[in-house]
Amino acid sequence: LCRNNNNMASQGLDYDGCNLLRQRLVLSTLSGKRVKIKNIRSKDDEPGLRDFEASFIRLLDKVTNGSRIEINQTGTVLFYQPGLLYGGTVEHDCNTQRSIGYYLEALLMLAPFMKNSLKATLRGVTNDLVDPTVDLLKSTALPLMKKFGIDGEGFDLKVVKRGMAPGGGGEVVFTCPVRRTIRPVQLTEPGKIKRIRGVAYSLRVSPQMANRIVESARAVLNQFLPDIYIYTDHMKGANSGKSPGFGLTLVAETLNGSFLSAEMSSTPQGQGDPVLPEDLGRNCAKLLLEEIYRGGCVDSTNQSLALLLMTLGQQDVSKVLLGPLSPYTIEFLRHIRDFFQIMFKIEVQKPPEDERKGGDKVLMTCVGIGYSNINKSLK
């Protein structure tokens, strides 16, 4: 499947436990190596795969052709032999235990390498507390992918309907053209923050909620920057999903075109203490300032996406400056080593003492494996 793999494709990899299931399945699909995952919650009262994981595996099955998936009766062992990434038009009802972002993050990694351009319609929860929301991925992951040469007219993420947890009822459409190769990048200078944009959304609650969020977020951010614009998005009727809620996504853009983001949404109806819109706006603004402090050219949500695209780039050096690595990213680096035998050079850069430049940065360097999309039909 991959030309430079020296028959590694025929060998499989074995893992234990349910952690990082998405990472393993996505990298398995891209590298063509089969994966066997044992002891999935084998000691739990309810052993085996959860509904949202099964839903994720079904989505993978829809975008590939000829994948072999075997799950034992209790759901504690999963065998996955990846097929070809086929793409095309796909519809999927995502399990509402996790938001659409959980499924979308994986699709962002796979979409450029399919045989046909992908048009995926995903239904479910668009905004929740656990996963990156659709708004966040639209405003940070898509611009990041464009730097690697993944762009074009068909590259878009549309929010048709919103849906909050627990009921869901949202709908998004993600379209992505295919690419033959990924270009290497040098993202080493984040630059200063020039403006902040955001979306405050309210569903099945008073439209006033969104305005209250905007005011409290601006009260914090206006101390630092004049150029702030936060849209209010109040969807009505069928487009507002099945559950009430509100939230805020903030994105800071730097002079060099890097995007750092933060977001919060209200607690789902009937779970935990309710949140005041004022507190939510203020806390989200503070989260954004923390993300800016961590800095780097890619925010913490998209670190693994950037590292994957660097790995799959043409055989040339890519460099990206990141803030402190998240635990999820560290595991992702280990998996990249397993599946692609690629090691990154990691240099920690401490900011000069006289400049208040935020936290320690990490400069990640690697040479791409020159992955070429052999699924893509030649015209």
C-alpha positions as CSV (number, residue, x, y, z in Angstrom):
1,L,0.0,0.0,0.0
2,C,2.8,2.4,0.9
3,R,5.7,2.0,-1.5
4,N,8.5,2.7,1.0
5,N,7.2,0.3,3.6
6,N,9.4,-2.8,2.8
7,N,6.5,-5.2,3.2
8,M,5.7,-3.7,6.6
9,A,2.1,-3.6,5.4
10,S,1.7,-7.3,5.8
11,Q,2.6,-7.1,9.5
12,G,0.0,-6.0,12.0
13,L,0.1,-4.2,15.3
14,D,-1.3,-5.3,18.6
15,Y,-2.6,-2.9,21.3
16,D,-4.3,-3.2,24.6
17,G,-7.3,-1.2,26.0
18,C,-9.8,1.2,24.7
19,N,-7.7,4.4,24.9
20,L,-6.8,6.2,21.7
21,L,-8.9,4.0,19.6
22,R,-9.4,6.7,17.0
23,Q,-5.7,7.4,16.6
24,R,-5.0,3.7,16.0
25,L,-7.7,3.2,13.5
26,V,-7.0,6.4,11.5
27,L,-3.2,5.6,11.3
28,S,-4.0,2.0,10.5
29,T,-6.2,3.2,7.6
30,L,-3.5,5.5,6.2
31,S,-0.6,3.2,6.6
32,G,-2.5,0.0,5.5
33,K,-1.3,-1.9,8.6
34,R,-3.9,-4.1,10.3
35,V,-4.6,-3.6,13.9
36,K,-5.8,-5.9,16.7
37,I,-7.0,-4.2,19.9
38,K,-7.5,-6.5,22.9
39,N,-9.0,-6.1,26.4
40,I,-11.3,-3.3,25.5
41,R,-12.8,-2.4,29.0
42,S,-12.6,-6.1,29.8
43,K,-12.8,-5.5,33.5
44,D,-15.8,-3.1,33.3
45,D,-19.3,-4.0,34.4
46,E,-20.3,-3.3,30.8
47,P,-17.3,-4.6,28.9
48,G,-16.5,-3.9,25.2
49,L,-16.9,-1.1,22.8
50,R,-19.2,1.8,23.6
51,D,-21.9,2.9,21.3
52,F,-20.0,6.0,20.1
53,E,-16.9,3.8,19.2
54,A,-19.0,1.4,17.3
55,S,-20.6,4.4,15.5
56,F,-17.0,5.6,14.7
57,I,-16.1,2.2,13.2
58,R,-19.2,2.2,11.1
59,L,-18.2,5.6,9.7
60,L,-14.7,4.3,8.8
61,D,-16.4,1.4,7.1
62,K,-18.5,3.9,5.0
63,V,-15.5,5.9,3.7
64,T,-13.4,2.9,2.9
65,N,-13.9,0.0,0.5
66,G,-13.0,-3.5,1.4
67,S,-12.2,-3.0,5.1
68,R,-12.4,-6.1,7.2
69,I,-13.7,-5.5,10.7
70,E,-14.2,-8.3,13.2
71,I,-15.4,-7.8,16.8
72,N,-15.8,-10.7,19.2
73,Q,-19.1,-11.4,21.0
74,T,-18.4,-9.3,24.1
75,G,-16.9,-6.5,22.1
76,T,-13.6,-6.6,24.0
77,V,-11.5,-7.6,20.9
78,L,-11.4,-5.6,17.7
79,F,-9.6,-6.7,14.5
80,Y,-9.3,-4.1,11.7
81,Q,-7.8,-4.7,8.3
82,P,-8.1,-1.4,6.4
83,G,-9.4,-1.2,2.9
84,L,-8.9,1.5,0.3
85,L,-10.0,5.0,1.2
86,Y,-12.9,5.5,-1.2
87,G,-14.7,8.7,-0.2
88,G,-17.6,9.9,-2.2
89,T,-20.9,11.0,-0.7
90,V,-21.4,9.7,2.9
91,E,-24.2,10.2,5.4
92,H,-23.7,9.2,9.0
93,D,-25.8,9.6,12.2
94,C,-23.2,10.1,14.9
95,N,-23.9,8.7,18.3
96,T,-24.9,11.5,20.6
97,Q,-22.7,10.3,23.5
98,R,-19.9,12.3,21.7
99,S,-20.2,15.3,19.5
100,I,-19.7,15.4,15.7
101,G,-16.3,16.9,16.4
102,Y,-15.1,13.4,17.6
103,Y,-15.9,11.9,14.2
104,L,-14.9,15.0,12.2
105,E,-11.4,15.1,13.6
106,A,-10.7,11.7,12.1
107,L,-12.3,12.6,8.8
108,L,-10.1,15.7,8.5
109,M,-7.1,13.4,8.7
110,L,-8.4,11.0,6.1
111,A,-10.3,13.1,3.6
112,P,-7.4,14.4,1.5
113,F,-6.2,10.8,0.7
114,M,-9.4,9.4,-0.7
115,K,-10.1,8.2,-4.2
116,N,-13.0,10.5,-4.7
117,S,-13.7,13.9,-3.1
118,L,-15.5,13.5,0.1
119,K,-18.9,15.0,0.8
120,A,-19.9,13.9,4.3
121,T,-23.2,14.8,6.0
122,L,-22.9,14.2,9.8
123,R,-25.8,14.4,12.2
124,G,-25.8,14.6,15.9
125,V,-24.4,16.9,18.6
126,T,-22.6,19.9,17.1
127,N,-21.5,21.6,20.4
128,D,-20.7,19.9,23.7
129,L,-18.2,20.1,26.5
130,V,-16.0,17.2,25.6
131,D,-14.9,17.3,22.0
132,P,-13.9,20.2,19.8
133,T,-17.0,21.8,18.4
134,V,-17.8,22.2,14.7
135,D,-17.2,26.0,14.9
136,L,-13.7,25.4,16.4
137,L,-12.6,22.9,13.7
138,K,-14.0,25.2,11.0
139,S,-12.0,28.2,12.2
140,T,-8.7,26.5,13.1
141,A,-8.3,23.1,11.5
142,L,-9.4,24.1,8.0
143,P,-6.9,27.1,7.7
144,L,-4.2,24.8,9.1
145,M,-4.8,22.2,6.3
146,K,-4.7,25.0,3.7
147,K,-1.1,25.7,4.7
148,F,-0.3,22.1,3.7
149,G,-1.8,22.7,0.3
150,I,-5.2,21.1,1.0
151,D,-7.6,23.7,-0.4
152,G,-9.8,24.5,-3.3
153,E,-13.3,25.4,-4.0
154,G,-14.7,22.2,-2.6
155,F,-13.0,22.6,0.8
156,D,-15.7,23.6,3.3
157,L,-17.5,22.8,6.5
158,K,-21.1,24.1,6.8
159,V,-23.2,24.1,9.9
160,V,-26.7,23.4,8.6
161,K,-28.4,22.9,12.0
162,R,-27.0,23.1,15.5
163,G,-27.7,20.5,18.2
164,M,-26.6,20.6,21.8
165,A,-26.1,17.6,24.1
166,P,-27.9,15.4,25.2
167,G,-30.5,15.5,22.4
168,G,-28.4,16.4,19.4
169,G,-30.3,17.0,16.2
170,G,-27.6,19.1,14.5
171,E,-26.3,18.6,11.0
172,V,-23.0,19.6,9.3
173,V,-21.7,19.0,5.8
174,F,-18.0,18.6,5.3
175,T,-16.6,18.6,1.7
176,C,-12.9,18.1,0.9
177,P,-11.1,17.6,-2.4
178,V,-8.4,14.9,-2.8
179,R,-4.7,15.6,-2.9
180,R,-1.9,13.6,-4.6
181,T,0.8,14.9,-2.2
182,I,1.0,17.1,0.9
183,R,3.5,20.0,0.8
184,P,6.0,20.4,3.6
185,V,5.7,23.5,5.8
186,Q,7.8,25.8,7.9
187,L,5.6,27.3,10.6
188,T,8.1,28.7,13.1
189,E,7.0,32.3,13.7
190,P,3.5,32.6,15.1
191,G,3.6,36.5,15.1
192,K,1.6,38.8,17.3
193,I,-2.2,38.5,17.8
194,K,-3.9,41.0,15.4
195,R,-7.6,40.2,15.9
196,I,-10.1,38.0,17.8
197,R,-13.2,36.6,16.2
198,G,-15.9,34.5,17.8
199,V,-19.3,33.0,17.6
200,A,-21.8,33.0,20.5
201,Y,-24.6,30.7,19.9
202,S,-27.9,30.1,21.7
203,L,-30.4,27.3,21.0
204,R,-33.9,27.0,22.4
205,V,-33.1,29.7,25.0
206,S,-33.7,33.4,24.9
207,P,-31.6,35.2,22.2
208,Q,-30.5,37.6,25.0
209,M,-28.2,34.8,26.3
210,A,-25.8,35.2,23.4
211,N,-25.6,38.9,23.9
212,R,-24.8,38.4,27.6
213,I,-22.0,36.0,26.7
214,V,-20.6,38.5,24.2
215,E,-20.6,41.4,26.7
216,S,-18.8,39.5,29.4
217,A,-16.2,38.0,27.0
218,R,-15.5,41.5,25.5
219,A,-15.1,43.0,29.0
220,V,-12.0,40.7,29.5
221,L,-10.5,40.8,26.0
222,N,-11.0,44.6,25.3
223,Q,-8.3,45.2,27.9
224,F,-5.8,43.7,25.5
225,L,-7.0,44.3,21.9
226,P,-9.4,46.7,20.1
227,D,-10.2,44.5,17.1
228,I,-12.7,42.1,18.5
229,Y,-15.8,40.9,16.7
230,I,-18.1,38.2,18.1
231,Y,-21.1,37.1,16.0
232,T,-24.3,36.0,17.7
233,D,-25.9,33.0,16.1
234,H,-29.4,32.3,17.3
235,M,-30.9,29.4,15.4
236,K,-34.7,29.0,15.5
237,G,-37.2,26.2,15.0
238,A,-36.0,22.9,13.4
239,N,-32.5,24.2,13.0
240,S,-31.9,24.5,16.7
241,G,-31.8,20.8,17.5
242,K,-33.5,19.0,20.3
243,S,-31.9,20.4,23.5
244,P,-31.5,23.9,24.9
245,G,-28.0,25.4,25.4
246,F,-25.6,28.1,24.6
247,G,-21.9,28.6,24.2
248,L,-19.0,30.5,22.8
249,T,-16.1,29.8,20.4
250,L,-13.2,32.3,20.3
251,V,-10.4,32.4,17.8
252,A,-7.4,34.7,17.9
253,E,-5.6,35.3,14.5
254,T,-1.9,36.3,14.4
255,L,-0.1,38.5,11.9
256,N,1.4,35.4,10.2
257,G,-2.0,33.7,9.8
258,S,-1.9,31.2,12.8
259,F,-5.1,30.6,14.7
260,L,-5.4,29.9,18.4
261,S,-8.7,29.0,19.8
262,A,-10.8,28.4,23.0
263,E,-14.4,27.4,23.6
264,M,-17.0,26.6,26.2
265,S,-20.5,25.5,26.1
266,S,-23.2,25.2,28.8
267,T,-23.8,22.1,30.8
268,P,-26.3,19.7,29.1
269,Q,-29.8,19.9,30.4
270,G,-30.3,17.7,33.5
271,Q,-26.6,17.2,34.1
272,G,-24.7,19.1,36.8
273,D,-25.1,22.7,37.8
274,P,-26.4,25.3,35.3
275,V,-23.9,27.9,34.0
276,L,-24.6,31.6,33.8
277,P,-23.9,33.1,30.4
278,E,-21.8,35.9,32.0
279,D,-19.5,33.3,33.7
280,L,-19.2,31.3,30.5
281,G,-18.2,34.3,28.5
282,R,-15.6,35.4,31.1
283,N,-14.1,31.9,31.5
284,C,-13.9,31.3,27.8
285,A,-12.0,34.6,27.3
286,K,-9.6,33.5,30.0
287,L,-9.2,30.2,28.3
288,L,-8.3,32.0,25.1
289,L,-5.7,34.1,26.9
290,E,-4.2,30.9,28.3
291,E,-4.0,29.3,24.9
292,I,-2.3,32.5,23.6
293,Y,0.1,32.2,26.5
294,R,0.9,28.6,25.5
295,G,1.3,30.0,22.0
296,G,2.9,28.3,19.0
297,C,1.7,28.2,15.4
298,V,-0.9,25.6,16.1
299,D,-3.3,25.5,19.0
300,S,-3.4,22.5,21.3
301,T,-6.6,21.0,19.7
302,N,-4.9,20.7,16.3
303,Q,-1.4,19.6,17.3
304,S,-1.9,16.0,16.2
305,L,-3.4,17.0,12.8
306,A,-0.4,19.2,12.1
307,L,2.1,16.4,13.1
308,L,0.2,13.9,10.9
309,L,0.4,16.2,7.8
310,M,4.1,16.8,8.5
311,T,4.7,13.0,8.6
312,L,2.8,12.4,5.3
313,G,4.4,15.4,3.5
314,Q,6.9,15.1,0.6
315,Q,10.4,14.0,1.4
316,D,11.5,17.3,2.7
317,V,11.9,18.9,6.1
318,S,8.9,20.3,7.8
319,K,9.1,22.5,11.0
320,V,6.3,23.6,13.2
321,L,6.5,25.5,16.5
322,L,4.0,24.3,19.0
323,G,3.1,25.2,22.6
324,P,3.5,22.6,25.3
325,L,2.5,19.2,23.9
326,S,-0.8,17.8,25.2
327,P,-0.9,14.2,26.6
328,Y,-3.0,13.3,23.6
329,T,-0.3,14.6,21.2
330,I,2.4,12.7,23.0
331,E,0.6,9.4,22.5
332,F,0.0,10.4,18.9
333,L,3.7,10.8,18.3
334,R,4.3,7.3,19.7
335,H,1.7,5.9,17.3
336,I,3.2,7.7,14.3
337,R,6.5,5.9,15.2
338,D,4.7,2.6,15.3
339,F,2.8,3.0,12.0
340,F,5.2,5.0,9.9
341,Q,8.6,4.6,11.6
342,I,8.9,8.4,11.7
343,M,10.7,10.1,14.6
344,F,10.4,13.8,15.2
345,K,13.3,16.0,16.4
346,I,12.0,17.9,19.4
347,E,13.7,21.1,20.6
348,V,12.4,23.0,23.6
349,Q,12.7,26.7,23.2
350,K,12.5,28.8,26.3
351,P,11.3,32.4,25.8
352,P,13.9,35.1,26.5
353,E,13.6,36.5,30.1
354,D,13.2,40.1,29.1
355,E,10.3,39.3,26.7
356,R,7.0,38.2,28.0
357,K,6.4,35.6,25.3
358,G,4.4,33.0,27.3
359,G,5.2,29.4,28.0
360,D,7.9,27.2,26.7
361,K,7.6,26.3,23.0
362,V,8.5,23.1,21.3
363,L,10.0,23.1,17.8
364,M,9.0,19.9,16.0
365,T,11.0,18.9,12.9
366,C,10.7,15.8,10.7
367,V,11.3,14.7,7.2
368,G,8.0,13.6,5.5
369,I,7.7,10.0,4.2
370,G,6.6,11.2,0.8
371,Y,3.2,9.6,1.2
372,S,1.5,9.7,-2.2
373,N,-2.2,9.1,-2.5
374,I,-2.4,5.9,-4.6
375,N,-6.2,5.7,-4.1
376,K,-6.7,8.8,-6.2
377,S,-7.8,7.9,-9.7
378,L,-5.6,9.5,-12.4
379,K,-7.4,11.6,-14.9
